[in-house]
Amino acid sequence: MVLNIKRCVRWPSTVIMLIGFSWLLGGCHTALVPLKPAAIGPPWAASRQVSTTRCVRPIPKVGGARMKNDALATASPAADGTWIANLSNSTSQIVDIASYKQIFSQALHLVRRTGYRVSWSSYRLGIIVSRPRIGPEVLQWWRPDVTNGNSLMESTLNTFRRTIRLVIERLGKQRYRISLEVLVERRENPQGMVGAVAFNGISAFGGNILPLMASHAAPGVGGEYWYPAGHDPLLEKKLLKELLRRI
């Protein structure tokens, strides 16, 4: 009896691939959480689901009044207005540490180690924002921003990009709140769109005496765009855990 060596070698790799894809497809569900609205206004305008946070940047008064210099101080409705934000859009942790510099430095290193580039940061305000980066696909399981197989499969079937936003708030002496949000945006690339109805003229009696100009949007292909799909709490917890381990 002669065995086909090539066929025997091919079978294990095929079985492994089928098991892998079955694991990815089985129970595949999104881990993204829809964003809840946030607004800026007086405290009495906030609903019960909205929490008032500390001001992370100054808000000017109406009428050309001066802005408050201490951006980390609690906002005052009479002076600067109050930031009203929904804290459920991010993952937060309160830490007791003497060195603010240590937190900010390790946060910058964390963003870069995860493979993201810093778009904007302010040591005084305690804010770090990364540039958007396309999410990892199935063949990029080794990336640091991978959380589980479901996220890999979801990023393979769709085009997502993620942006890291980290805010450090001073709560008191040697006490800080670290809030980390991973904003997820989905790319839409429409193949075409239906234009408006075109009116090219009339065929009734006297139509040639009173010509009408057709004004309509020509049909065509719309450009691609990104829209917020939610935030990624799994990646937020993973990054925050790594940051707390290093400070």
C-alpha positions as CSV (number, residue, x, y, z in Angstrom):
1,M,0.0,0.0,0.0
2,V,1.5,3.3,-1.1
3,L,0.7,6.4,0.9
4,N,0.5,9.9,-0.7
5,I,3.0,11.8,1.4
6,K,1.9,15.2,0.1
7,R,-1.7,14.5,0.9
8,C,-0.8,13.3,4.5
9,V,1.2,16.4,5.1
10,R,-1.5,18.7,3.8
11,W,-4.2,17.3,6.0
12,P,-2.9,18.5,9.4
13,S,-2.5,22.0,8.2
14,T,-6.0,22.0,6.7
15,V,-7.5,20.7,9.9
16,I,-5.6,23.3,12.0
17,M,-6.9,26.1,9.7
18,L,-10.5,24.8,9.9
19,I,-10.3,24.6,13.7
20,G,-8.9,28.1,13.9
21,F,-11.6,29.6,11.7
22,S,-14.3,27.7,13.5
23,W,-13.0,29.1,16.8
24,L,-13.1,32.6,15.3
25,L,-16.5,32.3,13.8
26,G,-18.1,30.3,16.7
27,G,-19.7,32.8,19.1
28,C,-18.2,35.8,17.2
29,H,-19.7,38.9,18.7
30,T,-18.6,42.5,18.9
31,A,-17.0,43.8,22.1
32,L,-17.6,47.5,21.1
33,V,-19.8,49.6,23.3
34,P,-21.8,52.4,21.7
35,L,-20.8,55.9,22.8
36,K,-23.1,57.8,25.1
37,P,-23.6,61.5,24.5
38,A,-21.6,64.1,26.3
39,A,-22.2,67.8,26.5
40,I,-20.9,71.1,28.1
41,G,-23.2,73.1,30.2
42,P,-24.2,74.1,33.8
43,P,-24.6,71.3,36.4
44,W,-28.3,71.6,36.5
45,A,-28.6,70.7,32.8
46,A,-27.1,67.3,33.4
47,S,-29.2,64.2,33.5
48,R,-28.8,61.5,36.0
49,Q,-26.7,59.4,33.7
50,V,-24.2,62.1,33.1
51,S,-21.5,62.8,35.6
52,T,-19.6,66.1,36.2
53,T,-15.8,65.7,35.8
54,R,-13.0,68.1,36.5
55,C,-12.1,70.5,33.8
56,V,-9.2,69.3,31.6
57,R,-8.9,72.5,29.6
58,P,-10.1,76.1,30.2
59,I,-13.5,77.3,29.0
60,P,-13.8,81.0,28.3
61,K,-16.6,83.1,29.7
62,V,-19.0,84.9,27.5
63,G,-18.1,88.5,26.9
64,G,-14.4,88.3,26.6
65,A,-13.6,87.5,30.3
66,R,-10.3,85.9,31.3
67,M,-9.8,82.2,31.2
68,K,-8.7,80.3,34.3
69,N,-5.0,79.4,34.1
70,D,-5.2,76.2,36.2
71,A,-6.7,73.8,33.8
72,L,-6.7,70.9,36.3
73,A,-8.8,72.8,38.9
74,T,-12.4,72.0,39.3
75,A,-14.5,74.0,36.9
76,S,-16.7,76.7,38.4
77,P,-20.1,77.4,36.8
78,A,-19.8,81.1,37.7
79,A,-16.3,81.4,36.3
80,D,-15.5,78.9,33.5
81,G,-18.5,76.7,33.1
82,T,-18.5,73.0,33.9
83,W,-17.4,70.1,31.8
84,I,-20.2,67.5,31.7
85,A,-19.0,64.2,30.3
86,N,-20.3,60.6,30.5
87,L,-17.6,58.6,32.3
88,S,-18.9,55.3,30.9
89,N,-17.2,56.1,27.6
90,S,-13.9,55.4,29.2
91,T,-12.2,53.1,31.7
92,S,-11.0,55.0,34.8
93,Q,-8.8,54.2,37.8
94,I,-7.8,56.3,40.8
95,V,-4.2,55.9,41.9
96,D,-2.2,57.2,44.8
97,I,1.3,58.1,43.6
98,A,3.7,60.9,44.4
99,S,5.1,61.4,41.0
100,Y,2.8,62.9,38.3
101,K,5.8,62.9,36.0
102,Q,6.0,59.1,36.3
103,I,2.4,58.6,35.3
104,F,2.7,60.9,32.2
105,S,6.0,59.4,31.1
106,Q,4.8,55.8,31.4
107,A,1.5,56.8,29.6
108,L,3.5,58.1,26.6
109,H,5.6,55.0,26.5
110,L,2.5,52.8,26.7
111,V,1.0,54.5,23.6
112,R,4.2,54.0,21.6
113,R,4.7,50.4,22.8
114,T,1.2,49.5,21.7
115,G,2.2,50.6,18.2
116,Y,0.4,54.0,18.1
117,R,1.9,57.3,17.3
118,V,1.2,60.3,19.5
119,S,-0.8,63.0,17.7
120,W,-1.0,65.5,20.6
121,S,0.0,65.6,24.2
122,S,0.1,68.2,27.0
123,Y,2.0,67.7,30.2
124,R,0.3,70.6,31.8
125,L,-3.2,69.5,30.9
126,G,-2.5,65.8,31.4
127,I,-3.9,64.8,28.0
128,I,-2.4,62.3,25.5
129,V,-4.1,61.6,22.2
130,S,-2.8,59.1,19.6
131,R,-3.2,59.1,15.9
132,P,-5.8,56.7,14.5
133,R,-4.5,53.2,13.6
134,I,-6.2,50.4,11.6
135,G,-7.2,47.6,13.8
136,P,-5.4,44.2,13.8
137,E,-6.7,41.5,11.4
138,V,-6.5,37.7,11.8
139,L,-3.0,37.4,10.4
140,Q,-1.8,40.2,12.8
141,W,-2.5,38.2,16.0
142,W,0.9,39.3,17.4
143,R,0.0,43.0,17.7
144,P,-0.1,44.4,21.3
145,D,-3.6,45.9,20.7
146,V,-5.2,42.5,20.2
147,T,-7.7,41.5,22.9
148,N,-9.3,38.3,21.7
149,G,-10.3,36.3,18.6
150,N,-13.6,38.1,18.2
151,S,-11.9,41.5,17.8
152,L,-9.5,40.0,15.2
153,M,-12.4,38.5,13.2
154,E,-14.4,41.7,13.4
155,S,-11.5,43.8,12.2
156,T,-11.0,41.4,9.3
157,L,-14.5,41.6,8.1
158,N,-14.7,45.4,8.6
159,T,-12.2,48.2,8.5
160,F,-11.9,49.7,12.0
161,R,-9.4,52.3,13.3
162,R,-8.7,53.0,16.9
163,T,-7.6,56.2,18.7
164,I,-6.3,56.2,22.3
165,R,-7.3,59.1,24.5
166,L,-5.8,59.3,28.0
167,V,-6.5,62.0,30.6
168,I,-4.8,62.4,34.0
169,E,-6.8,64.4,36.5
170,R,-5.5,65.7,39.8
171,L,-7.9,64.8,42.6
172,G,-5.8,65.9,45.5
173,K,-2.3,65.6,47.0
174,Q,-0.6,62.6,45.4
175,R,-4.0,61.3,44.1
176,Y,-4.9,61.1,40.4
177,R,-7.6,59.7,38.2
178,I,-6.5,58.0,35.0
179,S,-9.2,57.8,32.3
180,L,-8.4,55.8,29.1
181,E,-10.7,55.7,26.1
182,V,-10.2,53.8,22.9
183,L,-12.4,55.4,20.3
184,V,-13.3,53.0,17.4
185,E,-14.3,54.3,14.0
186,R,-15.6,52.3,11.1
187,R,-14.8,53.1,7.5
188,E,-17.6,53.4,5.0
189,N,-16.8,53.2,1.3
190,P,-20.1,53.5,-0.6
191,Q,-19.9,52.1,-4.1
192,G,-22.5,54.5,-5.5
193,M,-25.4,56.6,-4.7
194,V,-28.7,57.6,-6.4
195,G,-28.8,61.2,-7.5
196,A,-31.7,63.6,-7.4
197,V,-34.5,63.6,-9.9
198,A,-33.5,65.4,-13.1
199,F,-36.0,67.7,-14.8
200,N,-34.9,68.2,-18.4
201,G,-37.9,70.2,-19.7
202,I,-41.6,70.0,-20.6
203,S,-43.2,68.6,-23.7
204,A,-46.6,70.4,-23.3
205,F,-47.8,73.2,-25.6
206,G,-45.6,76.3,-25.1
207,G,-42.7,74.3,-23.5
208,N,-40.2,75.7,-26.0
209,I,-41.3,79.3,-25.2
210,L,-40.5,78.9,-21.4
211,P,-37.4,76.8,-21.1
212,L,-36.6,75.5,-17.6
213,M,-33.1,74.8,-16.4
214,A,-32.6,71.5,-14.6
215,S,-30.8,71.9,-11.3
216,H,-29.9,68.6,-9.7
217,A,-27.1,66.7,-8.1
218,A,-25.4,64.5,-10.7
219,P,-25.3,60.8,-9.6
220,G,-21.9,59.4,-8.8
221,V,-19.8,57.6,-6.3
222,G,-19.6,59.1,-2.8
223,G,-16.2,59.3,-1.1
224,E,-15.2,57.1,1.9
225,Y,-15.7,58.4,5.4
226,W,-15.2,57.3,9.0
227,Y,-17.9,57.4,11.6
228,P,-17.8,56.5,15.4
229,A,-18.7,52.9,16.0
230,G,-18.2,53.0,19.8
231,H,-15.4,52.4,22.3
232,D,-13.4,49.3,23.1
233,P,-13.6,48.5,26.9
234,L,-11.5,45.3,26.6
235,L,-8.6,47.2,25.1
236,E,-9.0,50.0,27.6
237,K,-8.8,47.6,30.5
238,K,-5.8,45.9,29.0
239,L,-3.8,49.1,28.4
240,L,-4.8,50.5,31.8
241,K,-3.7,47.4,33.6
242,E,-0.3,47.6,31.8
243,L,0.0,51.2,32.7
244,L,-0.7,50.6,36.4
245,R,1.8,47.8,36.4
246,R,4.6,50.1,35.4
247,I,3.9,53.2,37.6
